[in-house]
Amino acid sequence: MSTSKKEARTERARKVAEMRAAEARAERKRRLAMAGTVVLAVALVAGVLVYLGLTSSGPSDAASTEAASAAVMKKVGSVPASTLDSVGSGTTQATIKTISAPALTKDGKPRVLYVGAEYCPYCAAERWPVVVALSRFGTFSGLGETRSASQDVYPNTPTLSFHGATYTSKYLSFTGVETTSNKQTANGYEALDKLSAADQKIFDKYNQPPYVTSGGAIPFIDLGGKYVSSGASYGPDVLTGKTQAQVASTLSNPDNEIAKAVDGTANSFTAALCDLTGGKPTSVCMSKGVVAATGTVQGQ
């Protein structure tokens, strides 16, 4: 590798490390904010109710969630193999790490557990490659379209939502948990999905060093109990100002910066998933793009 390429990779790694550190700090601040006293929460609720009563005729700045359009689903669910091969690892800084844990399965298939929240801009960025990767092994239905919170960093990042979605595959099982929406309440964000007791234990144990770099960050992804990933694999700023339709449309262009980030990360996830499925389907797992991204998966 040339010196210039090494320097570019080092610089990207530095920027992603800074992003993940900032993300972890932001998440800790959110948790502290949500741990306020009952008295304060009651007072805030009362204040919000009064405010809403005075401004009920005004528009809300909360990002709504609606069903993903058929056009978006088609483009995200069927990124051309030639594009994925051309992108390879792209500009992803994915840090998928091997863990030593009991196998995570459902119905006899390796299970992927995703834990995120709709307000979270890093989750917003990471959902795109997760959907692209898993769509190579099966089919999603019921995905939503939404945006990250307007009050957070990288505000209004366009994304999809796993809340209420289902996934069908003969190779893998998937559990997508969106713990909160992007709509603010008196003490945080509106609750959505709840982790099962078993999945909560997984999240609490493996979303901490030494398994991941920044403890407690979301999104958190457990791939079959063999690999974990925490945080975003690229900067959400690449999606700034885009609609879901615009993001989806870029994914087939290997020269586009969004495609380099999303498709590159998708190839990285695919490489880990192929390890779980025993290299099936062969057409996917032996593809040029997946082979090129294998080096982004620790332990392969």
N, C-alpha and C positions, 0 to 999 in steps of 0.2 A: 504493500500500500504506500502511495506517495506521501511525502511530508504534508502537502496541502490537504489531502484527504484525511490524514490522521488529525491534523489541526481542526478541520471542520467537524469531524466526529467528536473530538474532545470538547469543542465549543458547544455542540448540540447537547452532549451529555451534561455539561455544566449548567446549561439553561434549564434542562429538564430536572436536574437535581434541585436547583433553586425553586422551580415551580412546585415540585413535590414537597419541599420543606415549607413553602408558603401555604400550600394546601393543608398540610398537617397542622400548622399553626392556626389556620382559619377554622379547621374542624374542632380543635380544642377550644377555641374561643366560642364557637357555637354551642358546644356542650356545656361550657360554663354558664353561658347566657341562659340556657334552657334549665339550669339547675337553680333558678331563683326561688325565693320563698313563696309560700302559698299566698301570703298577704300581698306581696308585690304582684303576683299573677292576677289575683282578684282585682286589684286596683287597675292594672293594665286592661283587663277585660272590660271593666266599667268604662274606662276612658275610650277604648275602641268603640264600644257600643254607642257612646255619646257622639263620637266623631261620625260614625256611620249614620246615625240618626240625623246629623246636620248636613251630611253630604251624600245622602242616598241617591240623589239624582245625577251625581257625577260618575264618570267612567272609572273602572277599576284598572290598575296597572298590573294585576296578577295575570300571568301567562296561562291561557286556557290549554287544556289537553283534549284533543279530538282524535278520531280514528285516522290512522295513516292512510293516505290516498293510495289507490291501486297503482298509480304511476310510480310513486315513491317506492312502494313495496316491490314492484317489479325490478326497478333499477338497482335497489340495494340488495335484493335477493338473488340477482343474477348478473353480478359483475363479470364481464367476459374473462375467461381463463387467460386469454392472450394479454389482457391488461395486467392481471395479477402477476403473470410470469414476467412481464416487462418491468413492473415496479420492484419485484423482489422484496427486500426489507425496507425499501424506500427511505423515508426520514424518521421512521419509528425509533423511539428510545425505549421500547418495551423491555421490561425487566420481569420476565416470567421465571420464577424460581422454583426449583425442586424442593419438595418437603417430604419428610418421612411421617406419614399419617395413614390411618386406615383408609382403604379404598372408599371413595364416595360413589355410590351407585343407586340406581332405581330401576326396577323392572329388569334387572340383569344387565343394565347398560351403564357405562360411566356417566356420572352426572356432573353438570356444570352448575355451580351456584354463583349467581351474581347478586351483590348487595349494593344498592345505590339509593339515590333520592333525586326527585325531579328538580329540586332547586339547585342542585350541585352542577357547576359548569364543567368540572372534570369528568363527572359521570356522563354529562351531555356529550362530551367529546368521545369517550370510550365506547358508548353504546353503538356508534356507527360501525367500527371494526368488529365488535362482538357479533352484531347481526350479519355482517358480510361473511365472517368466518363460519358461523353456525349454519348459515344458509347453504353452505357447500355440503352439509351433511343431512339437512332436513329442511323443514318449512315452518315459518312463523305464521300465525294468524292473530288478529286482534291487537297488533302493535298500535301504539298511539303516537301522535305528533305533538310535541310540546317544546318549551324553551326553559332554560335555566332561569333562576330568579333575577329579576331586574335590579335588585338591591345588592347582589353579590358581585364578586370580581367576574370579568368576562360576562357581563350581563346579557341576558336574552340569547344565550348560545342555542342555536337551533338543534333539535335532537329528536329522538324517538323515545318511547316509554314502554317498559315491560309490564306496567300495571295492567292487569287483566288479559295479558297476552298468553298464548299457548304455543307450544313447540312440538312438532312431530318428526321423529327420526328413527330409523332402524338401527342407527349406530350409537346415538347419544340421548341423554335426558337433560332437560334444562329447567332450572328454577330461577326466575327473575323476581327479585324483591325490591320494590321501590318504597322505602320506609316512610317517606313524606312527599307531599306535593310541592309545587312552587308557590303556593298561596300562603302568605304569612298569617299567623295567628298572634295572640297576645304574648306567647312565650316560645315562638319558634315558627315551625311550618306545620300545616295541616297533615295529620297522620294518614298514611295509606295502608301499605302492607305490613304484616307482622311476621318476623322470623319465627320459625318453629323453634322449640327448645333445643333440638339437636343442632339446627343450623346456627342458632345464636352462640352455642358453645364453639362451633367451628370458627365463626367470625371473631369471637373474643380471643381465642387461642392463637389463630394463625394470622391475624391482622396485626401482628406485633413483631418487633425485632426478636430473634434474628431471621424470622421467616420473610419479612418484608422490610424495606428500608425505613419508611415513615409509619410509625404505629398509629392505628386508629383511623387512617385515611379511607375515604371512599372515592371511587368505586373499589370494592374488594371482589375478587373473582377467584374461586377455587375450582380447579379443573381436575375432577376425578379423584381428589385427595392426593394427587401426585404433584401438582403445580399450583402456585398461587401468584396473583398479581394484585398490586394495590396502587391506586392513583391513575392518572392519565398517562398514556404513552406518547403523547405529543401535545403541543400547546393549543388550548381551545381558541386562541386568537385567530388561528387560520380559518375558523368558521364564522368570524365576526361579520355581521351584516348580511348573511346569507339566509335564504329560506330553506326549508327541508327539501323542496323540489330542486333548488339550485345545487345543494350539497349532493343529492342523489345523482344529478346529471353529470357532475364532475368525475364520478368514480370510474367511469369507463375511459377516461383520458389519462394515460400514464404520465403525461408531462405536467399535469395539473398538481399544484402544491397540496391541495386537499387529498387528491388521490394518492400521492406519495405518502402522506401521513396515515390516512385511513386504510388503504389497501396494503401498505407495508405492515401496519399493525395487524391487520386481518391475516396476512400470511404468517406472522409470528404466532398468533393464536392457533392457526390451522396446524402449524408444525407440532405444537403441544397436543392438540386434539388427535392428530394422527398417531401419536405415540399411544394414546389411550385406546384407539380403535384397532390397534394392530396394523396400521397402515392402510386402512380401508376408508373410503373407496380409493383404489389404486390410482385412478386418473387424477384425483385431487392430491393424494399424499406423495406421489412421485413427480408432481408438477415442478417445473423449473422455479417458480416463485416461492413455493413452500420449501424446497430444498435450499434455496438461497437464504431464506429467513431462519433456517434451523439454528444458526449461530446466535440468534437473539434469545434462545431458550436455554436457560442454565441447566446443565446436566445432559445436554444432547451434543 
